[in-house]
Amino acid sequence: MKTFIKLVLLSAILTTLCGCKSEPYETRYAPPDAFSPVFLRYKEMPGQKVMVVAIDPVPLGVDREPNWAFGYDDSRATLGEATTNAMIKCEKARKKHKVFANSAIFAINDEVIYFKDQSEAK
């Protein structure tokens, strides 16, 4: 019985220390106003294309735009190749602008998919 109690306590401690993701989705923050012209330029690009973004959260009560980065690519043989190139560009921009959030696909061709899986999970 003592061994069982020790295991339960150990698992509770490890869960607390390592964290436990209780939500089935990642929180995604809306792009700032400065993102709109960038997205409009992206939408005007011809052919198959992919856009990737990384948006840092802004603490409550702080009145400033979030740090953000983006990358997009078009005219590749496959969407997978365009996605890889867009991710590479976004990673470079993340380092340059000191964005800590992970990159996520924002749009494929002209369809915004950034918020889709989150709304379905709720």
NUZAVO-465723 format. One record per residue: residue in three letters; y, x, z of N, C-alpha, C, CB in turn. Coordinates in steps of 0.05 Angstrom, whole numbers, padded with zeros to 5 digits, always signed. Each point is the difference from the previous one (the first is absolute). Glycine has a CB too. Layout:
% NUZAVO-465723
ALAYXZYXZYXZYXZ...
***
This chain:
% NUZAVO-465723
MET-00024+00016+00000+00024-00016+00000+00025+00017+00000-00025-00036+00024LYS+00024+00058-00009+00024+00018+00001+00005+00012-00028-00010+00011+00049THR-00011-00005-00063+00003+00012-00027+00013-00021-00018-00040+00029+00007PHE+00032-00054-00006+00012-00021-00016+00030-00003+00006-00044-00023-00002ILE+00051+00023+00027+00028-00002+00008+00016+00024-00010-00013-00027+00041LYS+00002+00051-00039+00013+00024-00010+00005-00002-00030-00021+00027+00036LEU+00001-00038-00051+00003-00003-00029+00022-00020-00007-00049+00012-00005VAL+00049-00034+00020+00021-00020-00005+00028+00011+00005-00033-00036+00012LEU+00036+00050+00011+00026+00012+00006+00007+00021-00020-00008-00008+00048LEU-00011+00025-00056+00006+00020-00020+00008-00012-00027-00033+00030+00023SER+00020-00051-00031+00008-00013-00025+00027-00013+00002-00048-00008-00011ALA+00055-00003+00034+00026-00012+00004+00022+00021-00001-00020-00036+00028ILE+00015+00059-00016+00019+00022+00000+00004+00011-00028-00013+00012+00047LEU-00010-00008-00062+00002+00010-00027+00015-00019-00018-00043+00025+00007THR+00038-00051-00004+00014-00020-00016+00030+00001+00005-00041-00029+00001THR+00048+00032+00024+00028+00001+00008+00013+00026-00012-00009-00026+00042LEU-00004+00048-00039+00011+00026-00009+00001+00002-00031-00017+00021+00042CYS-00004-00030-00055-00002+00004-00029+00013-00023-00015-00042+00025+00007GLY+00046-00047+00007+00012-00023-00013-00021-00018-00013+00041+00027-00009CYS-00033-00051+00007-00018-00020-00011+00016-00018-00018-00031+00001+00040LYS+00026-00001-00065+00016-00016-00019-00010-00029+00001+00007+00040-00030SER+00010-00057+00041-00008-00028+00004+00007-00017-00024+00006+00006+00049GLU+00012+00004-00066+00008-00016-00024-00016+00010-00024+00046-00007+00019PRO-00054-00011-00037-00016+00008-00023+00017+00012-00023-00033-00035+00013TYR+00059+00038-00009+00017+00010-00021+00021+00019+00012-00008-00042-00027GLU+00020+00057+00009+00021+00019+00008+00027-00014-00004-00028+00040-00013THR+00047-00036+00032+00026-00012-00003+00015+00014-00023+00001-00011+00050ARG+00010-00005-00067+00015+00012-00023+00029-00010+00002-00041+00002-00029TYR+00059+00016+00028+00028-00006+00003+00014-00005-00027+00001+00028+00042ALA+00017-00046-00042+00015-00007-00025+00017+00024-00008+00000-00049+00012PRO+00001+00053-00038+00017+00022-00010+00030-00005+00006-00034+00009-00036PRO+00050+00012+00039+00028-00004+00005+00015-00010-00025-00002+00036+00036ASP+00027-00043-00033+00015-00010-00023+00003+00021-00022+00025-00029+00032ALA-00024+00055-00024+00003+00021-00020-00025+00002-00019+00029+00025+00033PHE-00051-00038-00026-00024+00000-00016+00002-00017-00025-00026+00008+00042SER+00043-00028-00041+00002-00019-00022+00006+00013-00027+00015-00033+00033PRO+00005+00051-00036+00005+00012-00026-00024+00017-00009+00049+00000+00011VAL-00062+00013+00007-00024+00016-00007-00022-00018-00012+00011+00034+00037PHE-00016-00056-00024-00020-00019-00009+00008-00012-00027-00013-00010+00047LEU+00038+00004-00051+00009-00010-00026-00005+00020-00022+00034-00028+00023ARG-00028+00053-00018-00006+00021-00020-00030+00001-00006+00040+00027+00016TYR-00056-00029+00005-00029+00001-00004-00009-00024-00017-00005+00023+00045LYS+00016-00047-00040-00009-00023-00015+00007+00002-00029+00006-00027+00041GLU+00015+00042-00048+00008+00003-00028-00018+00020-00016+00047-00011+00014MET-00063+00026+00001-00017+00019-00014-00022-00014-00016+00009+00033+00037PRO-00015-00024-00061-00020-00013-00016-00029+00008+00008+00033-00002-00038GLY-00052-00013+00029-00028+00007+00003-00010-00003+00029+00006+00031-00037GLN-00030-00020+00041-00013-00001+00026+00014+00019+00019-00044-00013-00021LYS+00048+00004+00046+00015+00016+00019-00008-00007+00028+00039+00003-00032VAL-00033+00016+00051-00006-00004+00028+00023+00011+00016-00050+00004-00008MET+00057-00019+00030+00021+00010+00018-00012+00001+00028+00037-00020-00028VAL-00030+00042+00042-00010+00005+00027+00025+00004+00018-00044+00021-00017VAL+00043-00032+00042+00022+00004+00019-00011+00008+00028+00027-00034-00026ALA-00009+00046+00041-00005+00005+00029+00026-00007+00014-00034+00038-00009ILE+00032-00056+00029+00024-00010+00014-00004+00003+00030+00009-00033-00038ASP+00008+00049+00050-00001+00003+00029+00010-00025+00015+00006+00050-00006PRO-00017-00057+00028+00010-00022+00016+00027+00008+00013-00047-00017+00008VAL+00064-00003-00003+00025+00004+00014-00003-00013+00027+00028+00002-00043PRO-00023+00012+00065-00003-00013+00027+00019-00024+00002-00013+00045+00020LEU+00004-00064-00004+00017-00024+00005+00026+00009+00013-00041-00029+00005GLY+00062+00016-00013+00027+00006+00011+00014+00023-00014-00017-00017+00043VAL+00004+00031-00061+00012+00022-00014+00010-00011-00027-00030+00035+00022ASP+00056-00031-00027+00012-00011-00024+00003+00022-00021+00025-00034+00027ARG-00047+00039-00041+00000+00019-00022-00022-00006-00020+00019+00036+00030GLU-00017-00026-00054-00020-00004-00020-00024+00019+00007+00035-00012-00036PRO-00059+00004+00030-00023+00017+00006-00001+00024-00020-00025-00040+00018ASN+00012+00061-00009-00006+00022-00019-00022-00010-00018+00013+00036+00034TRP-00012-00029-00059-00020-00010-00019-00002+00020-00023+00009-00048+00013ALA-00031+00046-00027-00006+00017-00023-00016-00016-00020+00001+00043+00029PHE+00000-00035-00054-00015-00014-00020-00009+00020-00022+00026-00042+00009GLY-00044+00032-00025-00009+00015-00023-00011-00021-00020-00011+00042+00027TYR+00016-00038-00053-00013-00017-00019-00007+00016-00025+00026-00039+00017ASP-00045+00028-00032-00009+00014-00024-00009-00021-00020-00015+00040+00027ASP+00017-00033-00053-00008-00019-00021-00011+00016-00023+00036-00032+00014SER-00045+00017-00034-00010+00010-00025-00022+00020+00003+00045-00007-00019ARG-00064+00001+00036-00024+00017+00003-00024-00014-00013+00018+00020+00043ALA-00040-00005-00046-00024-00012-00012-00011-00022+00017-00010+00044-00022THR+00011-00041+00048-00011-00020+00018+00020-00006+00023-00047+00014-00011LEU+00044-00037+00024+00017-00006+00023-00007+00019+00024+00003-00048-00015GLY-00028+00057+00016-00008+00019+00021+00015+00026-00002-00045-00021+00000GLU+00048+00031-00024+00015+00024-00005+00030-00004+00007-00032+00013-00036ALA+00043-00036+00028+00028-00006+00007+00003-00002+00030+00006-00024-00043THR-00025+00012+00057+00001-00002+00029-00001+00027+00013-00022-00044-00002THR+00005+00062-00007-00001+00027+00011+00026+00014-00003-00049+00002-00010ASN+00061-00003-00013+00026+00013-00005+00022-00012+00016-00015+00011-00046ALA+00015-00038+00049+00020-00013+00016-00002+00008+00030+00000-00039-00033MET-00025+00041+00043-00005+00008+00027+00010+00029+00005-00040-00031+00002ILE+00035+00048-00021+00009+00028+00002+00031+00001+00002-00041+00016-00026LYS+00054-00032+00008+00029+00000+00000+00011-00012+00027+00000-00005-00050CYS-00013-00015+00060+00009-00012+00025-00005+00019+00024-00011-00046-00018GLU-00011+00061+00017-00005+00020+00022+00022+00022+00000-00050-00010-00004LYS+00058+00019-00020+00021+00019-00001+00027-00011+00010-00023+00021-00040ALA+00028-00046+00033+00025-00013+00010-00002-00005+00030+00006-00022-00045ARG-00029+00016+00056-00004-00004+00029+00008+00026+00015-00037-00034-00008LYS+00028+00056-00002+00006+00026+00013+00030+00006-00002-00046+00017-00011LYS+00057-00022-00012+00029+00006-00005+00018-00017+00018-00011+00012-00047HIS+00004-00038+00050+00017-00019+00015-00010-00004+00029+00011-00022-00043LYS-00031+00037+00051-00011-00001+00027-00009-00029+00008+00030+00039+00012VAL-00046-00050-00029-00012-00027+00005-00028+00004+00012+00027-00021-00039PHE-00032+00008+00061-00025+00004+00014-00021-00021-00007+00026+00021+00036ALA-00018-00044-00047-00019-00021-00007-00018+00008-00022+00034-00034+00014ASN-00058+00023-00015-00019+00005-00021+00010-00014-00026-00038+00004+00033SER+00030+00007-00055+00006-00012-00026-00018-00024-00005+00015+00045-00018ALA-00005-00064+00004-00015-00024-00007+00008-00009-00028-00004-00014+00048ILE-00014+00003-00063+00006-00010-00027+00019-00024+00003-00044+00017-00019PHE+00066-00016+00006+00019-00022+00001-00004-00020-00023+00033+00031+00022ALA-00037-00020-00047-00003-00017-00023-00018+00013-00020+00045-00019+00007ILE-00060+00002-00021-00016+00008-00023+00010-00016-00023-00041+00012+00028ASN+00050+00002-00049+00014-00012-00022+00024-00015+00012-00042-00005-00029ASP+00046-00020+00024+00023-00014+00012-00007-00018+00024+00021+00001-00045GLU-00046+00001+00054-00009-00017+00022+00003+00016+00027-00032-00024-00031VAL+00047+00013+00049+00003+00012+00027-00024-00007+00016+00051-00003-00002ILE-00065+00023+00012-00025-00004+00016+00004+00010+00028-00027+00003-00041TYR+00050+00008+00047+00004+00013+00026-00005-00018+00024+00034+00028-00022PHE-00026-00054+00020-00003-00018+00023-00025-00019-00003+00050+00002+00006LYS-00064-00001-00028-00021-00020-00005-00022+00000+00020+00010+00005-00047ASP-00023+00018+00052-00023-00001+00018+00008-00006+00029-00022+00033-00030GLN+00047-00027+00037+00010-00006+00027+00003-00030+00003+00023+00044+00002SER-00013-00058-00021+00004-00029+00002-00027-00015+00000+00045+00004-00022GLU-00064+00007+00008-00027-00012+00000-00015+00004+00026-00001+00007-00049ALA+00007+00014+00063-00014+00007+00025+00010-00017+00023-00007+00046-00017LYS+00031-00057+00016+00012-00014+00023-00013-00027+00004+00042+00023-00008
***
